[in-house]
């Protein structure tokens, strides 16, 4: 390789390195902006206060948190975030209904005359086949939020160990929740 070829290679490498830095910088700016807007909007909705001092404090805290943690909320910018967000908003009412039904089932167990015979705590293991971390975390949190079940372990390969309070609850695992979480994150089987 002669000197002109080496110089051409260095120029191309520097140009591609420069493009990569610009792409990373743009990703950081966009993810920071989206995170800031979401956090400040959530702060406005939850606080309901519009006094100048409180607005400034909310703005400042949203800026600081966005600066340090923007890459946690948006590790990669994909176009399907909006679609996943919409599907997740449809998942929440279903999960709330399941939580209410599980609460009613626990009330039945607790007030049943043969409560000691009906409660049979044990560990259930199953594999979901989920590949995305967010799917696994959502499934684990949804199980734990549902009364009568607690996620003991959730592995990156989609394996779960869940403590269930009785046999009826354990037979329902993973059940429809697996399908619903899979639909939210595009991992339905």
Secondary structure, DSSP 8 states (H G I E B T S, - for coil): --HHHHHHHHHHHHHHHHHHHHHHHHHHHHHHHHHHHHHHHHHHHHH----HHHHHHHHHHHHHHHHHHHHHH-SS--TTHHHHHHHHHHHHHHHHHHHHHHHHHHHHHHHSTTHHHH---EEEEEE----SHHHHHHHHHHHHHSTTEEEEEE-TTSEEEEEESSHHHHHTSSHHHHHHHHHHHT---
